[in-house]
Amino acid sequence: MKPTPRHEKMTQYPVVDNELQIGGIPLTRLAARVGQTPFYAYDRRLITERISALRETLPAAIHLHYAIKANSMPAVVQHLSGLTDGLDVASLGEMKTALDTGVNPENISFAGPGKTDKELTAAVAAGVIINMESAGEMERIANIGNTLSIRPRVSVRVNPDFELKTSGMKMSGGPKPFGIDAEQVPGVLKRIGQLELNFRGFHIFSGSQNLRPEALIEAQTNTFELACRLADAAPSPIQWLNIGGGFGIPYFPGEKTLDLTPVADNLNTLLDKYRPKLPQAEIVIELGRYLVGEAGIYVSKVVDKKISREETFVVTDGGLHHHLAASGNFGQVIRKNYPVCVGNRVVSDKMETVNVVGPLCTPLDILANKMELPVMETGDLVVIFQSGAYGLRASPQDFLSHPAPIEVLV
């Protein structure tokens, strides 16, 4: 098997004196400040710059929300709460984190199948928008509202009859646990009109991690058309329309940064076309990975190095229990390497092809497979880029009971 080509250095992180910097801090100094490896570090400057770029590109009428599931570190959420127009949550724990930021509950939405009565009660009491995933959930919310003498704020999460093509994870089209099938929505809307519910609108989320503008354009166009069609059956005018997100980031060689210009142009067209039909609607784009994914790194330290049947293995103190996605076990069909570098010696004349592995007793614990990197020694710092989203909290942290990593926002 031929070795995987070495990834180019992620240009958003400067290299000074051959050492990676994050947040303007040399990596070895940051590691000393953190006090341990492994750790995640998130760069607030890069997050802020991503939001600014979106504001400049997307239509001014678009409300930008952060999907906390991408990275729920409280400091990251707090930072984003001051840059975006709202927060989207998928659990009671995430809702508490969102409320702690001081964001108006009316700008928080709660989605996800299988919400418990405890979660629904807390959401009704808090006054957030609950994206209803089923007719049964709707009835439970209405009963809870009656008990609390509160008129719950709700929207209908729609499972449309289309999907976001070429997306990393398809969230719509066909049978899905997410949302109410579009053909069933008119009946649900009629029932909403009979209940003491404060109907706000629709949540239509088609898929994630898409790098093709034409696919996003098609999905957004279909979303507006569907929302307008369903609005005819709504018990009151649409106040809120969450059209999802799906904006992807490049992870692997050959992938290109998403060109948002045609997407923004199409959104301007859609807003002009459908504004007469949705005159009161706040249009929301909900993004997670796109806001934080490229602003984070995962850092582990080399603890051992060995040769096994002519292959070199570099063993670090980090692994899939902290970064499942980088190991290839979080949605990849064919495993590919994330961008990796030796952070304390980014460039070297002496290179070698190595397998970077973690300390776990499983052959799945691979952070880089047959990758050309500078010759490493014990104590070197291995950096995995594109780690700001779906890193720590999407990983089996308790597997084999190794110590937890630390997260820092710099």
Wavefront OBJ file of the C-alpha trace (Angstrom):
o trace
v 0.000 0.000 0.000
v 1.322 3.427 -0.917
v 1.692 5.932 1.919
v -0.900 8.676 2.223
v 0.505 12.003 0.936
v 1.374 14.449 3.678
v -1.350 17.007 4.243
v -0.535 20.636 3.636
v -0.258 22.759 6.782
v -3.539 24.343 7.748
v -2.905 27.944 6.737
v -5.179 29.469 9.373
v -2.607 28.575 12.043
v 0.678 30.491 11.779
v 4.027 28.770 12.165
v 6.764 30.773 13.912
v 10.279 29.361 14.375
v 8.982 26.051 12.993
v 6.377 25.753 15.748
v 2.621 25.885 15.355
v 0.812 28.726 17.084
v -2.815 28.831 18.158
v -4.353 31.986 19.505
v -0.926 33.579 19.082
v 0.612 31.117 21.575
v 3.417 28.683 20.622
v 2.180 25.111 20.951
v 4.756 23.971 23.512
v 3.966 26.992 25.672
v 0.241 26.333 25.377
v 0.797 22.699 26.384
v 2.703 23.892 29.460
v -0.109 26.314 30.267
v -2.760 23.619 29.903
v -0.699 21.332 32.119
v -1.279 18.059 30.317
v -1.782 16.249 27.062
v -4.020 15.340 25.387
v -6.010 18.559 25.015
v -8.277 20.385 22.616
v -7.609 24.031 21.834
v -10.118 26.301 20.091
v -9.146 29.625 18.541
v -11.677 32.386 19.267
v -10.166 34.577 16.520
v -10.931 31.992 13.851
v -14.490 31.552 15.130
v -15.049 35.308 15.074
v -13.592 35.612 11.574
v -15.854 32.821 10.287
v -18.950 34.585 11.626
v -17.825 37.900 10.117
v -17.275 36.269 6.730
v -20.752 34.744 6.844
v -22.325 38.085 7.747
v -20.606 39.674 4.764
v -21.696 36.933 2.344
v -25.198 35.862 3.384
v -28.230 38.118 2.963
v -28.684 40.541 5.859
v -32.170 39.153 6.507
v -30.793 35.728 7.429
v -30.619 34.970 11.150
v -27.581 32.904 12.035
v -27.880 30.258 14.767
v -25.217 28.062 16.345
v -25.999 24.339 16.733
v -24.450 23.521 20.102
v -24.125 19.810 19.330
v -21.064 20.587 17.205
v -19.129 21.796 20.253
v -20.832 22.358 23.591
v -17.824 23.564 25.585
v -19.417 26.359 27.697
v -16.730 28.913 26.837
v -17.182 28.251 23.113
v -20.965 28.523 23.399
v -20.654 31.741 25.400
v -18.366 33.225 22.746
v -20.707 32.271 19.927
v -23.781 33.510 21.782
v -22.480 37.033 21.410
v -21.779 36.637 17.679
v -24.882 34.802 16.440
v -28.636 35.453 16.580
v -29.575 32.341 18.507
v -28.672 28.861 19.700
v -30.026 25.446 18.794
v -29.907 22.571 21.273
v -30.602 18.847 21.227
v -30.740 17.906 24.920
v -31.589 19.271 28.346
v -27.887 19.623 29.117
v -27.323 21.707 25.995
v -30.383 23.811 26.804
v -28.975 24.624 30.233
v -25.667 25.644 28.645
v -27.535 27.869 26.193
v -29.628 29.515 28.896
v -26.524 30.177 30.992
v -25.199 32.441 28.225
v -28.013 34.912 28.821
v -29.479 34.505 25.324
v -33.191 35.299 25.159
v -35.028 31.932 25.382
v -37.099 32.992 22.395
v -33.893 32.680 20.347
v -33.199 29.124 21.485
v -34.730 26.116 19.727
v -34.793 22.524 20.953
v -34.791 19.657 18.416
v -34.297 15.919 18.578
v -36.418 12.770 18.672
v -37.229 11.075 21.943
v -37.483 14.129 24.183
v -38.509 13.001 27.657
v -41.273 14.609 29.705
v -38.549 16.036 31.946
v -36.900 17.704 28.955
v -40.181 18.961 27.538
v -41.266 20.363 30.890
v -38.000 22.255 31.260
v -38.245 23.559 27.689
v -41.828 24.730 28.129
v -40.959 26.435 31.406
v -37.912 28.108 29.852
v -39.910 29.444 26.914
v -37.679 28.083 24.131
v -39.039 26.995 20.751
v -39.617 23.243 20.749
v -39.220 21.611 17.354
v -41.866 18.913 17.546
v -40.763 15.577 16.122
v -44.074 13.696 16.229
v -47.802 14.030 16.819
v -47.369 12.248 20.155
v -44.752 14.761 21.272
v -47.144 17.558 20.329
v -49.844 16.156 22.607
v -47.403 15.772 25.501
v -46.212 19.360 25.085
v -49.798 20.621 25.120
v -50.560 18.673 28.303
v -47.427 20.003 29.998
v -48.366 23.538 28.984
v -51.821 23.124 30.486
v -50.320 21.836 33.736
v -47.907 24.793 33.944
v -50.469 27.323 32.657
v -48.015 28.213 29.875
v -48.701 28.339 26.152
v -45.664 26.468 24.767
v -43.765 27.937 21.842
v -43.534 25.245 19.169
v -42.564 24.616 15.583
v -43.047 21.545 13.433
v -39.930 19.721 12.385
v -40.688 18.503 8.891
v -39.235 15.400 7.278
v -39.432 16.541 3.646
v -39.781 14.310 0.625
v -36.343 15.404 -0.615
v -32.801 15.156 0.710
v -29.596 17.166 0.651
v -27.686 15.340 -2.056
v -24.049 14.340 -1.433
v -24.294 15.305 2.235
v -22.211 13.597 4.912
v -25.310 12.613 6.877
v -28.762 12.664 5.292
v -31.383 13.833 7.767
v -34.453 13.796 5.515
v -36.190 11.955 2.688
v -37.551 8.451 3.167
v -38.349 6.978 6.583
v -36.522 8.925 9.307
v -36.716 9.265 13.091
v -36.371 13.022 12.617
v -39.443 15.163 12.182
v -42.937 14.594 10.850
v -43.354 13.389 7.274
v -44.364 16.292 5.052
v -47.576 14.568 3.961
v -48.647 14.234 7.618
v -47.928 17.849 8.533
v -51.281 19.373 7.408
v -53.126 17.123 9.849
v -50.709 18.059 12.627
v -51.166 21.752 11.843
v -54.926 21.359 12.111
v -54.489 19.740 15.528
v -52.159 22.544 16.655
v -55.006 24.970 16.008
v -57.143 23.018 18.482
v -54.535 23.035 21.245
v -53.160 25.776 23.494
v -49.876 26.011 21.588
v -48.004 29.089 20.363
v -47.211 27.978 16.821
v -44.107 29.632 15.385
v -43.346 27.803 12.144
v -41.193 25.060 10.673
v -37.795 23.438 11.061
v -36.669 21.746 7.839
v -33.178 20.260 8.102
v -32.042 18.083 5.196
v -28.440 17.045 5.858
v -24.941 17.987 6.937
v -21.317 18.333 5.771
v -21.922 19.381 2.173
v -19.259 21.013 0.000
v -21.339 21.361 -3.191
v -23.077 24.737 -3.645
v -25.470 23.294 -6.218
v -26.711 20.687 -3.719
v -27.300 23.321 -1.046
v -29.074 25.562 -3.553
v -31.402 22.751 -4.605
v -32.218 21.805 -1.009
v -32.842 25.408 0.070
v -35.038 26.053 -2.947
v -37.080 22.946 -2.167
v -37.255 23.958 1.506
v -38.788 27.362 0.774
v -41.270 25.853 -1.651
v -42.326 23.219 0.884
v -42.617 25.753 3.715
v -44.893 27.958 1.642
v -47.034 24.997 0.634
v -47.417 23.879 4.259
v -48.063 27.442 5.417
v -51.427 27.308 3.657
v -52.550 24.764 6.264
v -51.010 26.537 9.263
v -53.274 27.800 12.078
v -51.500 31.188 12.057
v -48.934 33.066 9.946
v -45.414 31.629 9.913
v -43.170 33.569 12.296
v -40.075 31.371 12.156
v -38.524 29.197 9.471
v -35.352 27.259 10.238
v -33.991 26.021 6.897
v -31.152 24.050 8.508
v -27.546 24.362 7.465
v -25.451 21.650 5.878
v -22.415 23.837 5.131
v -19.363 21.578 5.100
v -15.650 22.019 5.731
v -12.798 20.229 3.913
v -11.175 17.382 5.821
v -9.319 15.299 3.258
v -6.971 15.780 0.279
v -8.849 16.887 -2.825
v -11.697 18.528 -0.917
v -12.200 22.233 -1.587
v -13.577 24.968 0.639
v -17.298 25.544 0.115
v -18.019 28.465 -2.226
v -20.852 30.330 -0.526
v -21.305 33.062 -3.139
v -23.784 31.134 -5.342
v -25.592 29.917 -2.212
v -25.988 33.498 -0.988
v -27.134 34.684 -4.421
v -29.804 31.997 -4.488
v -30.940 32.892 -0.962
v -31.421 36.499 -2.064
v -33.577 35.248 -4.924
v -35.594 32.997 -2.610
v -36.146 35.777 -0.078
v -37.431 38.091 -2.786
v -39.677 35.396 -4.237
v -41.204 34.082 -1.039
v -41.314 37.177 1.160
v -44.895 37.977 0.034
v -45.941 34.491 1.143
v -43.910 34.569 4.379
v -44.042 38.280 5.292
v -43.569 37.792 9.038
v -41.128 34.891 8.988
v -37.688 35.076 10.578
v -35.454 32.970 8.321
v -32.837 30.996 10.275
v -29.767 29.137 9.054
v -28.494 26.734 11.696
v -24.774 25.942 11.554
v -22.460 23.983 13.819
v -19.440 22.360 12.207
v -19.026 25.247 9.747
v -18.599 27.743 12.592
v -16.180 25.829 14.812
v -14.747 22.842 12.946
v -11.700 24.555 11.462
v -11.057 26.561 14.637
v -9.979 23.615 16.762
v -7.018 21.266 17.125
v -6.449 18.101 19.135
v -2.992 17.684 20.647
v -1.416 14.502 22.007
v 2.132 13.593 22.998
v 4.338 10.824 21.677
v 4.988 8.307 24.452
v 6.554 5.449 22.467
v 7.822 4.475 19.041
v 8.269 0.995 17.626
v 8.755 -0.968 14.436
v 6.564 -3.953 13.713
v 7.270 -5.993 10.573
v 8.814 -3.047 8.761
v 6.089 -0.552 9.700
v 6.756 2.297 12.144
v 4.227 2.969 14.887
v 4.190 6.213 16.838
v 2.173 5.758 20.024
v 0.578 8.814 21.634
v -1.366 9.428 24.825
v -4.455 10.378 22.791
v -6.764 8.258 20.696
v -10.247 7.400 19.523
v -11.649 7.702 23.063
v -11.037 11.457 22.711
v -11.348 11.895 18.946
v -13.500 9.194 17.421
v -13.938 11.107 14.156
v -10.203 11.274 13.446
v -9.947 7.509 13.930
v -12.375 7.036 11.040
v -15.077 5.475 13.186
v -17.598 8.333 13.084
v -19.378 8.056 9.757
v -16.508 7.293 7.367
v -17.125 4.422 4.975
v -13.510 4.273 3.829
v -11.039 5.554 6.419
v -9.113 8.708 5.491
v -6.558 10.677 7.468
v -7.432 14.025 8.980
v -4.778 16.720 8.450
v -1.948 16.028 10.918
v 1.372 17.668 11.762
v 4.106 17.537 14.372
v 3.251 20.803 16.059
v 6.566 21.505 17.759
v 8.514 20.759 14.535
v 6.191 21.441 11.633
v 8.827 21.243 8.896
v 11.775 18.833 8.794
v 14.247 17.563 6.227
v 13.944 14.093 7.733
v 10.587 12.492 6.984
v 9.207 9.021 7.589
v 6.036 7.109 6.883
v 4.353 6.185 10.143
v 1.173 4.986 11.742
v 0.130 7.284 14.594
v -1.868 5.268 17.121
v -3.321 5.759 20.572
v -2.941 3.823 23.832
v -6.125 1.761 23.594
v -6.214 -2.010 23.279
v -8.040 -2.033 19.965
v -6.802 -1.987 16.353
v -9.330 0.787 15.676
v -7.254 3.284 17.662
v -5.559 4.902 14.667
v -5.033 8.657 14.369
v -2.990 8.587 11.146
v -2.434 5.649 8.845
v 0.728 5.376 6.704
v 1.306 9.104 6.728
v 4.514 10.949 5.873
v 5.521 13.129 8.833
v 8.718 14.546 10.305
v 10.751 11.931 12.162
v 9.305 11.865 15.661
v 10.719 11.167 19.080
v 9.193 10.689 22.515
v 7.777 13.965 23.783
v 6.853 15.423 20.384
v 3.380 16.941 20.027
v 1.059 15.507 17.378
v -1.633 17.895 16.161
v -4.866 16.909 14.426
v -6.527 19.793 12.602
v -10.221 20.290 11.762
v -11.035 19.187 15.309
v -13.295 21.968 16.540
v -16.528 20.078 15.862
v -17.707 16.610 16.866
v -14.475 15.872 18.692
v -14.546 15.189 22.392
v -18.301 14.930 22.930
v -18.784 12.608 19.981
v -16.217 10.187 21.419
v -16.394 7.276 23.913
v -14.455 9.076 26.653
v -14.922 6.346 29.239
v -13.601 3.547 27.029
v -10.822 1.815 29.001
v -11.048 4.545 31.683
v -8.163 6.695 30.491
v -7.957 10.280 31.843
v -10.112 12.888 30.119
v -8.520 15.582 27.949
v -8.785 19.275 28.743
v -10.458 21.854 26.491
v -9.301 25.473 26.237
v -10.513 28.485 24.261
v -7.632 30.820 23.431
l 1 2 3 4 5 6 7 8 9 10 11 12 13 14 15 16 17 18 19 20 21 22 23 24 25 26 27 28 29 30 31 32 33 34 35 36 37 38 39 40 41 42 43 44 45 46 47 48 49 50 51 52 53 54 55 56 57 58 59 60 61 62 63 64 65 66 67 68 69 70 71 72 73 74 75 76 77 78 79 80 81 82 83 84 85 86 87 88 89 90 91 92 93 94 95 96 97 98 99 100 101 102 103 104 105 106 107 108 109 110 111 112 113 114 115 116 117 118 119 120 121 122 123 124 125 126 127 128 129 130 131 132 133 134 135 136 137 138 139 140 141 142 143 144 145 146 147 148 149 150 151 152 153 154 155 156 157 158 159 160 161 162 163 164 165 166 167 168 169 170 171 172 173 174 175 176 177 178 179 180 181 182 183 184 185 186 187 188 189 190 191 192 193 194 195 196 197 198 199 200 201 202 203 204 205 206 207 208 209 210 211 212 213 214 215 216 217 218 219 220 221 222 223 224 225 226 227 228 229 230 231 232 233 234 235 236 237 238 239 240 241 242 243 244 245 246 247 248 249 250 251 252 253 254 255 256 257 258 259 260 261 262 263 264 265 266 267 268 269 270 271 272 273 274 275 276 277 278 279 280 281 282 283 284 285 286 287 288 289 290 291 292 293 294 295 296 297 298 299 300 301 302 303 304 305 306 307 308 309 310 311 312 313 314 315 316 317 318 319 320 321 322 323 324 325 326 327 328 329 330 331 332 333 334 335 336 337 338 339 340 341 342 343 344 345 346 347 348 349 350 351 352 353 354 355 356 357 358 359 360 361 362 363 364 365 366 367 368 369 370 371 372 373 374 375 376 377 378 379 380 381 382 383 384 385 386 387 388 389 390 391 392 393 394 395 396 397 398 399 400 401 402 403 404 405 406 407 408 409 410
